[in-house]
Amino acid sequence: MHLFGGRRITRRSVVLLTALAAAAAVALMVASSASAYGNENGPHQVWQIGFSTNCNVPIVCEFGVGLPLGGEWGWIEFDCIPNPLDPSAPCGSPGTITWGDGKVAFCRHTVGSDGSPGSGGGGYTNIEFTHWYTAPGRLPAHTVYVTGVEHFTVQGDKYDTLVTNMQSQFTTDPGHYTAADFKGFPQVPGASFDEQVTTYFFNPQGP
């Protein structure tokens, strides 16, 4: 499961990131970045999302639940300035201003058609959202649809992926979610997706 859909790494010569190293890197990014993000553009609503995807059994991941073989660990933030003339208007509607950021570390493994080891690789991406809104989707009412760019770095190579109004894996409803909440299947050994959503109103001037 990926923010903008699954992505496979097919380079033959790779150095695989381990789950422990990637998770530690993301933890450091979250700790250093969380206090800085959300401080721009004055009072506004903020959603902070931490997520983890892990799938290690090929027959389950690639051919069963549709998760990429490997893992992703990241942090996403969505921001919204309400419509001053209609504070109850949903974020992303006319009169509101939305944006966001994110950081994700990932690794991928593939399996050959004959069951032999395939290729794999690891990297990270910085994400910039220029607009977002919510609508029914992978969740009943408040799935986030995003416009923006992902800046990928994969084994030293860099490239960008642009998206417009793309359905994401995230929601603005606070709480804890698993793969079963999005795809309609239960957690199984060797495959997991976990997402934690919190929200608050940021006011740099205080109450």
N, C-alpha and C positions, 0 to 999 in steps of 0.2 A: 504494500500500500504506500503510495507516495502522494505528496501534495498535489501534483499535477499528473498523476498516473504513473505506472510502473516504468522503470528505466533499467536496461541491462547494459553492463560493461562487457565488451567483447575483445579487449586488447589481449594479445597472447602473453606478453611479458608484463607481469604485475607484481606488486607487493601488497598483500591483503592487509587491510586494517582489521584489528581484532575488536570484538565487541567491547571489551573492557577499555581499550584505549580510546575508542570513539565516544563511549559514554562519559569517560573522564574529561575529554575535550569539550563536549557539550556542556557538562556541569560547570566547567570553568567559564565558558562563554556566557552561560546564563547568570552566573554569580557576578561577573564583571559588567554585564550589559543591562541587567534588569533595572538597576537603579538609574541608569542614564536614559533608557527609553521611556516614552510617555511624558517627558518633561517639555516637549515642544508644543507650540501652538496654543498655549493657554488651557483653560479648563475644558475637559472633554472626557468622554467615556473610554475606558481601556479594557480590553480583553487579553489576558495572558493565557497561553496554551502550551503545555508541555506534552510531548508525545514520544512513544517508543514503539517501533515495529520490529519484531524478530520472527524469522521463519527458517527452520533448519532441516526440514524433512522434505526432499524434493517432491515426492508423490503427493504430499499435503500442500506444499506451497505452490508449485508451478501448475499442478494439474487438479488440485482440489479447491482451495479457498481463494486462489488468485493473488496471493501475496508474492512479492519478489523473494527469491532465495537469498537470504542475507539479513540485513537490518538497517534501520534508520533511527536516529535519535535527535530530537530537535526541540526548538522553542519558536513559537509564533506569537506576534502581537498584532492585534487589530485595534485601530483608533477611530473615533468618530466624534465630530463636533455636531451637536444637534441643530436642527433648523430653529433659529431664534423666533420665528413667527409661528412655529408649530412644533414645540418640544417633544410631542408624542410621535412625530413622524418617524418611521423606521430608518435606520442608518442605510445610506446608499440611495435614498429617495431624493428628489429635488429639494434643494435648500440645505442639505446636510453635506458635510465634508468628511470623506473617509480616506484612510491610508493605513499602512502597516509595514512590518519588518519581520524577518525570520532568519534563523540559522539552523542548518541541518548537516549532520555528519552521516555518511552512509557507507556500507560495503555490499558487494554483490558477489554471488557465486552462480555458476551455471553448470548444467549437467549435459554431457553429450547425448546424442540421439540413441546411442547404444548403451547408455548408462555409465559411461566412463567419465572421469573428471573433465569438466569444461574449463572455462576461463572465469575470471572475476576481477575485482578491483575495488578500490575505495576512493573516497573524496569527500568534498563538502560543498555546500552551496549557501550563498547569501541571497536573501529574497527581499525584494522591494515591491510593495503593493501601492499602486496609485489610486485604486478604487476598489470597493467591495460592497456587496449587499447580501441579504439573506433571502432564501426562498425554499420551498419544498424540494427535497432531493434525497441524498443518502440518509438524512434524517427527515422526519415528517414535515417540520415547519421552518427550521432555522439553519439549514445548511448554508455555508458561506460560499459565495461565488466571487472569484477574484480576477482583477486585471493587474498585470504587473510583469516583472521580469525575474528570472532565476539566474544568478551568476554562478556557474558551475566551475569547479576546479577538480579535475580528475587526473591523477598522476602527472601533474605539472601542466596538463593541457587546460585551457580555459575557453569557455564558450557560454553563450547566453541563450535562454529559452524565453520567448515572449508568449504571454497568454492573455486572452480577452474574455471576460465573463465565464471563466472556467470553473466548473464545480470542484470544490476542494474536499478534503477529508475532515473538515472542521465545522464546529457549530459555535454559536454565541450563547447557548444555554449552559449556565454553570453546572458543573458536575463531573463525574468520572464515566468514561465510555470505553467499551471494548469493541473488538471486531464484530461481535454479534449485533451491536446497536446499529452498525452501518451496513453490513452485508447480509445480515439475516442468518448467519451461521454461528454455532457456539465455538468457544475457545477449545482448541484441541492440542494435545501434546506436540511440542515442536513448533507451534505457531501462536503468536499473540500480537494484539494491537491494543495499546492503552493510551488514552488521552485524558488529560485533566484540564478543565476550563475554569478560570476564575475571572471575575470582573469587578471593577471599581470605578468611581468617578474621580479623576485627577484634577485637583485645583491647586495650582502653584501659589495662590494667594492665601490659602488656608480656608477654613469653613466660612 
